[in-house]
Amino acid sequence: MASRLNVGIIGLGTMGRCIVSGLIESKKLSRNQIGFTTRQSGGKAAEELGLTACKDNLDLVSRCDTVILAVKPQNLAEVLTEIGPKVKPNQTLISIVASASTEALEGHLAGRVPVIRAMPNTPALVREGVTALCAGKYGKEEDWARASALFEPLGKVVRVDEKHMNAVTGLSGCGPAYVYVILESLTDAGIKVGLPRELSTQLAAQTVLGAVKMLMETGRHPAALKDDVTTPAGCTIDGLMELEEGKLRVTLIKAVVQATLRAATLSSV
């Protein structure tokens, strides 16, 4: 008889791997407590991560208390059709699939299965992620606890109303990519004014890290912290003028808005 697993994850893309790696590195779960299935090379994933490769999705569902859906949105309907009749009310189904509502997920399940919808982000890999959670109509406190226990080792966890989940996707789900563009730009700017690439990258990265820590630890408004750096007739105000002329602020806002709108259209269920 196959061994019992704590958590099973269907799909091992970038986000799935971040979750698994974060859980293992935080020692929240051991490798032999996590099972997976993937359309990619299961043998390679099992070797790299040291996880239990389940025979198929139904095998995984039969062995796990918590099932995490980490598939691509276009594959979700197919997977739900397969596992929907087999997920039990004493299990917790957690979905990290963008735009798939708890109601849509519940519509593919037999019985009163608790569903938790989650939106983590890739810094979960280094345990500095943020995950927003919302529950379906059958979600109980024990299901919240199961989900929180999985994501808390990966960074911050927040509870939100489901109506905000697409906006969460547009902001924190996609947000790391926006920050990397900013970091890349700052690095290239340093190179443009004569800094070696390695030094420029280090300065840009530490500057962003320090600014974020200032915001988090002081609780002050970003505008107030910006004003602290901006001395009269100094260098910073000239740089800020260039950012305003280049419409950086409005471009970032539009990026989040556009990603939010796109998040509402991805799901196939």
Backbone hydrogen bonds in HBPLUS format (Angstrom, degrees):
<---DONOR---> <-ACCEPTOR-->    atom                        ^
c    i                          cat <-CA-CA->   ^        H-A-AA   ^      H-
h    n   atom  resd res      DA  || num        DHA   H-A  angle D-A-AA Bond
n    s   type  num  typ     dist DA aas  dist angle  dist       angle   num
A0005-LEU N   A0063-ARG O   2.88 MM  58  5.65 173.5  1.89 150.3 151.3     1
A0006-ASN N   A0033-GLN O   2.99 MM  27  5.27 137.4  2.17 126.9 139.4     2
A0066-THR N   A0006-ASN O   3.24 MM  60  6.45 151.3  2.33 150.0 158.3     3
A0007-VAL N   A0033-GLN O   3.19 MM  26  6.54 169.1  2.20 163.2 166.5     4
A0035-GLY N   A0007-VAL O   2.84 MM  28  6.29 162.6  1.87 154.5 160.3     5
A0008-GLY N   A0066-THR O   2.91 MM  58  6.31 156.5  1.96 162.1 169.8     6
A0068-ILE N   A0008-GLY O   2.75 MM  60  6.11 167.8  1.77 164.7 169.1     7
A0009-ILE N   A0035-GLY O   2.91 MM  26  6.31 156.1  1.97 140.5 145.2     8
A0037-THR N   A0009-ILE O   3.16 MM  28  6.66 144.6  2.29 152.5 153.5     9
A0010-ILE N   A0068-ILE O   2.84 MM  58  6.15 168.5  1.86 177.6 177.7    10
A0070-ALA N   A0010-ILE O   2.88 MM  60  5.67 158.7  1.92 152.2 155.1    11
A0011-GLY N   A0037-THR O   2.87 MM  26  5.96 165.1  1.89 158.9 157.0    12
A0017-ARG N   A0013-GLY O   2.93 MM   4  6.07 161.4  1.96 155.9 160.6    13
A0018-CYS N   A0014-THR O   3.00 MM   4  6.24 149.7  2.09 143.7 152.5    14
A0019-ILE N   A0015-MET O   3.02 MM   4  6.28 160.5  2.05 152.1 156.1    15
A0020-VAL N   A0016-GLY O   3.03 MM   4  6.27 170.5  2.04 151.5 154.0    16
A0021-SER N   A0017-ARG O   2.83 MM   4  5.88 170.3  1.84 151.9 155.3    17
A0022-GLY N   A0018-CYS O   2.90 MM   4  5.94 159.8  1.94 145.6 151.9    18
A0023-LEU N   A0019-ILE O   2.96 MM   4  6.14 158.3  2.00 151.7 157.3    19
A0024-ILE N   A0020-VAL O   3.01 MM   4  6.24 159.6  2.05 152.8 158.2    20
A0025-GLU N   A0021-SER O   2.86 MM   4  6.00 169.5  1.87 154.1 157.5    21
A0026-SER N   A0022-GLY O   2.97 MM   4  5.95 147.8  2.07 141.5 149.7    22
A0028-LYS N   A0023-LEU O   3.12 MM   5  5.40 135.3  2.33 158.0 164.5    23
A0027-LYS N   A0024-ILE O   2.98 MM   3  5.03 150.1  2.08 101.6 111.2    24
A0033-GLN N   A0030-SER O   3.01 MM   3  5.46 162.5  2.04 115.9 120.7    25
A0034-ILE N   A0031-ARG O   3.24 MM   3  5.62 169.5  2.25 114.6 117.5    26
A0052-THR N   A0034-ILE O   3.19 MM  18  6.32 172.2  2.19 162.0 159.7    27
A0036-PHE N   A0052-THR O   3.00 MM  16  6.41 139.8  2.17 162.4 167.3    28
A0054-CYS N   A0036-PHE O   2.97 MM  18  5.80 162.4  2.00 155.4 161.0    29
A0045-ALA N   A0041-SER O   3.17 MM   4  6.48 162.7  2.20 151.4 155.8    30
A0046-ALA N   A0042-GLY O   2.87 MM   4  6.02 160.2  1.91 150.2 156.0    31
A0047-GLU N   A0043-GLY O   2.98 MM   4  6.13 151.8  2.06 141.8 149.4    32
A0048-GLU N   A0044-LYS O   2.91 MM   4  6.11 162.4  1.94 151.7 156.3    33
A0049-LEU N   A0045-ALA O   2.93 MM   4  5.91 170.8  1.94 153.8 156.5    34
A0050-GLY N   A0046-ALA O   2.74 MM   4  4.97 131.8  1.97 126.9 138.2    35
A0060-LEU N   A0056-ASP O   3.04 MM   4  6.35 158.4  2.09 151.3 157.4    36
A0061-VAL N   A0057-ASN O   2.96 MM   4  6.23 164.9  1.99 151.5 154.8    37
A0062-SER N   A0058-LEU O   3.06 MM   4  6.18 154.3  2.12 144.1 150.7    38
A0063-ARG N   A0060-LEU O   3.06 MM   3  5.35 150.5  2.14 107.7 116.7    39
A0092-THR N   A0065-ASP O   3.05 MM  27  6.56 155.3  2.11 154.6 162.4    40
A0067-VAL N   A0092-THR O   2.95 MM  25  6.31 162.7  1.98 160.6 166.3    41
A0094-ILE N   A0067-VAL O   2.78 MM  27  6.06 170.4  1.79 163.0 166.4    42
A0069-LEU N   A0094-ILE O   2.70 MM  25  6.14 160.6  1.74 159.4 166.4    43
A0096-ILE N   A0069-LEU O   3.01 MM  27  6.15 174.4  2.01 167.5 166.0    44
A0075-ASN N   A0072-LYS O   2.85 MM   3  5.40 153.1  1.92 119.2 127.9    45
A0076-LEU N   A0073-PRO O   3.27 MM   3  5.26 160.1  2.31 103.2 109.1    46
A0079-VAL N   A0075-ASN O   3.24 MM   4  6.50 162.0  2.27 152.9 157.7    47
A0080-LEU N   A0076-LEU O   2.88 MM   4  6.10 167.0  1.90 162.6 166.3    48
A0081-THR N   A0077-ALA O   2.95 MM   4  6.08 157.1  2.00 148.4 154.5    49
A0082-GLU N   A0078-GLU O   3.20 MM   4  6.41 144.9  2.33 138.8 147.7    50
A0082-GLU N   A0079-VAL O   3.10 MM   3  5.12 121.6  2.46  94.2 108.9    51
A0083-ILE N   A0079-VAL O   2.92 MM   4  6.24 167.3  1.94 160.5 162.4    52
A0084-GLY N   A0080-LEU O   2.68 MM   4  5.08 146.8  1.79 142.3 149.8    53
A0086-LYS N   A0083-ILE O   2.84 MM   3  5.36 149.9  1.93 121.6 131.6    54
A0110-ALA N   A0084-GLY O   3.24 MM  26  6.09 156.8  2.30 132.3 125.6    55
A0091-GLN N   A0088-LYS O   3.00 MM   3  5.44 162.1  2.03 117.0 120.9    56
A0093-LEU N   A0114-PRO O   3.03 MM  21  6.26 176.9  2.03 164.7 164.0    57
A0116-ILE N   A0093-LEU O   2.87 MM  23  6.23 161.7  1.90 156.3 160.7    58
A0095-SER N   A0116-ILE O   2.91 MM  21  6.41 156.3  1.97 159.3 167.2    59
A0118-ALA N   A0095-SER O   2.76 MM  23  5.89 173.5  1.77 164.1 162.7    60
A0100-ALA N   A0097-VAL O   3.47 MM   3  6.04 167.1  2.48 128.0 131.4    61
A0105-LEU N   A0101-SER O   3.04 MM   4  6.33 158.9  2.09 149.4 155.2    62
A0106-GLU N   A0102-THR O   2.84 MM   4  6.02 164.6  1.86 152.3 156.6    63
A0107-GLY N   A0103-GLU O   3.05 MM   4  6.22 139.9  2.22 140.6 150.8    64
A0108-HIS N   A0105-LEU O   3.04 MM   3  5.62 160.2  2.08 115.5 121.6    65
A0109-LEU N   A0106-GLU O   3.08 MM   3  5.17 164.8  2.10 109.5 114.2    66
A0136-GLY N   A0115-VAL O   2.81 MM  21  5.19 159.4  1.85 163.2 159.8    67
A0117-ARG N   A0134-CYS O   2.82 MM  17  5.34 158.7  1.86 160.4 166.1    68
A0134-CYS N   A0117-ARG O   2.97 MM  17  5.34 148.6  2.07 151.3 159.0    69
A0119-MET N   A0132-ALA O   2.90 MM  13  5.19 147.7  2.00 146.6 155.0    70
A0132-ALA N   A0119-MET O   3.15 MM  13  5.19 159.0  2.19 123.7 124.7    71
A0124-ALA N   A0121-ASN O   3.04 MM   3  6.09 156.1  2.10 130.7 135.8    72
A0125-LEU N   A0122-THR O   2.97 MM   3  6.04 175.1  1.97 135.4 135.3    73
A0126-VAL N   A0123-PRO O   3.05 MM   3  5.53 142.8  2.20 110.3 118.5    74
A0128-GLU N   A0123-PRO O   2.95 MM   5  5.19 168.6  1.97 144.1 140.4    75
A0127-ARG N   A0124-ALA O   2.99 MM   3  4.59 162.8  2.02 102.5 105.2    76
A0129-GLY N   A0154-LEU O   2.84 MM  25  5.76 153.0  1.91 155.5 149.9    77
A0156-LYS N   A0129-GLY O   2.88 MM  27  6.24 144.3  2.00 156.7 148.2    78
A0131-THR N   A0156-LYS O   2.87 MM  25  6.26 153.1  1.94 145.2 152.9    79
A0158-VAL N   A0131-THR O   2.89 MM  27  6.27 160.7  1.93 156.5 160.3    80
A0133-LEU N   A0158-VAL O   2.83 MM  25  6.21 152.2  1.91 158.7 168.0    81
A0160-VAL N   A0133-LEU O   2.96 MM  27  6.06 163.5  1.99 160.7 162.0    82
A0139-GLY N   A0136-GLY O   3.17 MM   3  5.39 163.4  2.20 110.1 115.1    83
A0143-ASP N   A0140-LYS O   2.92 MM   3  5.24 131.6  2.16 104.4 117.9    84
A0144-TRP N   A0140-LYS O   3.06 MM   4  6.51 155.0  2.13 153.2 160.6    85
A0145-ALA N   A0141-GLU O   2.87 MM   4  6.12 156.1  1.93 146.2 153.4    86
A0146-ARG N   A0142-GLU O   2.95 MM   4  6.18 150.3  2.04 136.2 143.5    87
A0147-ALA N   A0143-ASP O   2.99 MM   4  6.23 166.8  2.00 151.4 154.4    88
A0148-SER N   A0144-TRP O   2.79 MM   4  5.96 167.7  1.80 156.3 160.4    89
A0149-ALA N   A0145-ALA O   2.89 MM   4  5.94 156.6  1.95 145.4 151.8    90
A0150-LEU N   A0146-ARG O   3.24 MM   4  6.49 138.7  2.42 138.6 148.3    91
A0150-LEU N   A0147-ALA O   3.09 MM   3  5.24 129.9  2.35  98.9 112.1    92
A0151-PHE N   A0147-ALA O   3.11 MM   4  6.42 154.4  2.18 152.9 159.7    93
A0152-GLU N   A0148-SER O   2.80 MM   4  5.57 158.9  1.84 156.7 159.8    94
A0154-LEU N   A0151-PHE O   2.91 MM   3  5.24 150.4  1.99 111.5 121.3    95
A0155-GLY N   A0152-GLU O   3.26 MM   3  5.47 173.4  2.26 113.2 115.1    96
A0164-HIS N   A0161-ASP O   2.96 MM   3  5.77 165.7  1.98 125.0 129.7    97
A0165-MET N   A0162-GLU O   3.00 MM   3  5.29 169.4  2.02 117.2 120.7    98
A0168-VAL N   A0164-HIS O   2.94 MM   4  6.25 150.7  2.03 151.8 161.3    99
A0169-THR N   A0165-MET O   2.96 MM   4  6.24 154.2  2.03 144.7 151.2   100
A0170-GLY N   A0166-ASN O   3.01 MM   4  6.33 154.8  2.07 143.9 150.1   101
A0171-LEU N   A0167-ALA O   2.94 MM   4  6.16 142.7  2.08 145.6 155.5   102
A0172-SER N   A0168-VAL O   2.89 MM   4  5.64 122.2  2.23 140.7 155.4   103
A0173-GLY N   A0168-VAL O   3.09 MM   5  6.38 163.5  2.12 146.9 148.7   104
A0174-CYS N   A0169-THR O   2.89 MM   5  6.16 133.6  2.11 156.3 166.6   105
A0175-GLY N   A0171-LEU O   2.78 MM   4  5.15 123.5  2.10 124.4 140.7   106
A0177-ALA N   A0174-CYS O   3.01 MM   3  5.90 138.0  2.19 129.5 137.6   107
A0178-TYR N   A0175-GLY O   2.91 MM   3  5.13 119.2  2.29 104.1 119.8   108
A0179-VAL N   A0175-GLY O   3.04 MM   4  6.39 160.1  2.08 159.7 165.5   109
A0180-TYR N   A0176-PRO O   2.89 MM   4  6.15 152.5  1.97 148.7 156.4   110
A0181-VAL N   A0177-ALA O   3.07 MM   4  6.33 148.7  2.17 143.1 150.7   111
A0182-ILE N   A0178-TYR O   3.07 MM   4  6.45 155.5  2.13 146.5 153.1   112
A0183-LEU N   A0179-VAL O   2.82 MM   4  6.12 159.8  1.86 152.1 157.8   113
A0184-GLU N   A0180-TYR O   2.81 MM   4  5.96 159.3  1.85 146.0 152.0   114
A0185-SER N   A0181-VAL O   2.91 MM   4  6.09 154.5  1.97 145.0 152.2   115
A0186-LEU N   A0182-ILE O   2.86 MM   4  6.14 160.6  1.90 153.5 158.5   116
A0187-THR N   A0183-LEU O   2.90 MM   4  6.08 158.8  1.95 148.4 154.5   117
A0188-ASP N   A0184-GLU O   2.91 MM   4  6.15 163.2  1.94 148.0 152.7   118
A0189-ALA N   A0185-SER O   2.85 MM   4  6.05 148.1  1.95 144.9 154.5   119
A0190-GLY N   A0186-LEU O   2.96 MM   4  6.26 153.6  2.04 146.7 152.9   120
A0191-ILE N   A0187-THR O   3.03 MM   4  6.40 154.2  2.10 149.2 156.3   121
A0192-LYS N   A0188-ASP O   2.87 MM   4  6.10 151.6  1.95 144.3 152.6   122
A0193-VAL N   A0189-ALA O   3.08 MM   4  6.44 141.7  2.24 145.1 154.2   123
A0195-LEU N   A0190-GLY O   2.85 MM   5  5.30 162.3  1.89 147.6 141.8   124
A0194-GLY N   A0191-ILE O   3.02 MM   3  5.07 162.6  2.05 107.7 110.6   125
A0200-SER N   A0196-PRO O   2.84 MM   4  6.01 164.1  1.87 161.2 166.7   126
A0201-THR N   A0197-ARG O   2.86 MM   4  6.03 159.8  1.90 156.1 160.7   127
A0202-GLN N   A0198-GLU O   3.05 MM   4  6.24 159.4  2.09 145.1 150.7   128
A0203-LEU N   A0199-LEU O   2.90 MM   4  6.13 162.4  1.93 154.3 158.8   129
A0204-ALA N   A0200-SER O   2.96 MM   4  6.09 163.2  1.99 147.7 152.5   130
A0205-ALA N   A0201-THR O   2.94 MM   4  6.04 168.9  1.95 152.3 155.7   131
A0206-GLN N   A0202-GLN O   3.00 MM   4  6.05 169.0  2.01 149.4 153.0   132
A0207-THR N   A0203-LEU O   2.98 MM   4  5.95 148.7  2.08 140.9 149.8   133
A0208-VAL N   A0204-ALA O   3.09 MM   4  6.34 161.4  2.13 150.3 154.1   134
A0209-LEU N   A0205-ALA O   2.92 MM   4  6.15 165.2  1.95 152.0 156.8   135
A0210-GLY N   A0206-GLN O   2.81 MM   4  5.87 162.3  1.84 145.1 150.3   136
A0211-ALA N   A0207-THR O   2.93 MM   4  6.08 157.3  1.99 145.7 152.1   137
A0212-VAL N   A0208-VAL O   2.98 MM   4  6.16 160.2  2.02 151.2 156.1   138
A0213-LYS N   A0209-LEU O   2.99 MM   4  6.22 158.4  2.04 148.0 154.3   139
A0214-MET N   A0210-GLY O   2.93 MM   4  6.15 153.6  2.00 147.2 154.3   140
A0215-LEU N   A0211-ALA O   3.08 MM   4  6.35 158.4  2.12 146.2 151.4   141
A0216-MET N   A0212-VAL O   2.93 MM   4  6.20 165.0  1.95 155.1 158.7   142
A0217-GLU N   A0213-LYS O   2.88 MM   4  5.88 163.7  1.90 151.0 155.5   143
A0218-THR N   A0214-MET O   2.98 MM   4  5.78 154.2  2.05 143.3 149.8   144
A0219-GLY N   A0215-LEU O   3.07 MM   4  5.64 147.6  2.18 134.9 143.3   145
A0224-ALA N   A0221-HIS O   2.98 MM   3  5.33 124.0  2.30 107.8 121.7   146
A0225-LEU N   A0221-HIS O   3.17 MM   4  6.58 157.8  2.23 155.9 162.4   147
A0226-LYS N   A0222-PRO O   2.87 MM   4  6.09 152.9  1.94 148.9 157.0   148
A0227-ASP N   A0223-ALA O   2.97 MM   4  6.20 152.3  2.05 142.9 149.8   149
A0228-ASP N   A0224-ALA O   3.16 MM   4  6.48 139.5  2.33 139.4 149.5   150
A0229-VAL N   A0226-LYS O   3.07 MM   3  5.43 136.3  2.26 105.3 116.5   151
A0230-THR N   A0226-LYS O   3.21 MM   4  6.42 133.4  2.44 140.0 153.1   152
A0230-THR N   A0227-ASP O   3.15 MM   3  4.91 130.1  2.41  90.5 104.2   153
A0234-GLY N   A0231-THR O   3.11 MM   3  5.29 147.6  2.22 136.8 130.1   154
A0238-ASP N   A0235-CYS O   3.15 MM   3  5.50 124.4  2.48 104.0 117.3   155
A0239-GLY N   A0235-CYS O   3.16 MM   4  6.54 156.3  2.22 150.2 157.2   156
A0240-LEU N   A0236-THR O   2.80 MM   4  6.09 157.6  1.85 156.2 163.0   157
A0241-MET N   A0237-ILE O   2.96 MM   4  6.11 148.9  2.06 140.4 148.3   158
A0242-GLU N   A0238-ASP O   3.24 MM   4  6.58 150.2  2.34 142.5 149.2   159
A0243-LEU N   A0239-GLY O   3.10 MM   4  6.49 152.6  2.18 145.6 153.3   160
A0244-GLU N   A0240-LEU O   2.90 MM   4  6.20 156.0  1.96 151.5 157.7   161
A0245-GLU N   A0241-MET O   2.91 MM   4  6.15 159.1  1.95 148.0 153.9   162
A0246-GLY N   A0242-GLU O   2.90 MM   4  6.07 145.9  2.02 143.3 152.9   163
A0248-LEU N   A0243-LEU O   3.08 MM   5  5.52 172.9  2.09 156.7 157.5   164
A0247-LYS N   A0244-GLU O   3.06 MM   3  4.93 154.9  2.12  99.2 106.8   165
A0251-THR N   A0247-LYS O   2.93 MM   4  5.96 149.9  2.02 145.7 155.0   166
A0252-LEU N   A0248-LEU O   2.97 MM   4  6.17 158.8  2.01 154.4 158.3   167
A0253-ILE N   A0249-ARG O   3.11 MM   4  6.40 161.0  2.14 149.1 154.6   168
A0254-LYS N   A0250-VAL O   2.88 MM   4  6.05 160.7  1.92 145.6 151.1   169
A0255-ALA N   A0251-THR O   2.90 MM   4  6.11 143.2  2.04 141.7 152.1   170
A0256-VAL N   A0252-LEU O   3.13 MM   4  6.45 159.2  2.17 151.7 154.9   171
A0257-VAL N   A0253-ILE O   3.00 MM   4  6.29 162.9  2.03 152.5 157.8   172
A0258-GLN N   A0254-LYS O   2.86 MM   4  5.95 165.3  1.88 148.3 152.4   173
A0259-ALA N   A0255-ALA O   2.96 MM   4  6.09 160.0  2.00 146.7 152.5   174
A0260-THR N   A0256-VAL O   2.93 MM   4  6.05 149.7  2.02 144.6 153.0   175
A0261-LEU N   A0257-VAL O   3.00 MM   4  6.30 158.7  2.05 150.7 155.8   176
A0262-ARG N   A0258-GLN O   2.96 MM   4  6.20 155.5  2.02 146.0 153.2   177
A0263-ALA N   A0259-ALA O   2.91 MM   4  6.05 149.5  2.00 142.4 150.6   178
A0264-ALA N   A0261-LEU O   3.28 MM   3  5.48 138.2  2.47  98.7 109.3   179
A0265-THR N   A0262-ARG O   2.94 MM   3  5.41 163.2  1.97 116.6 122.1   180
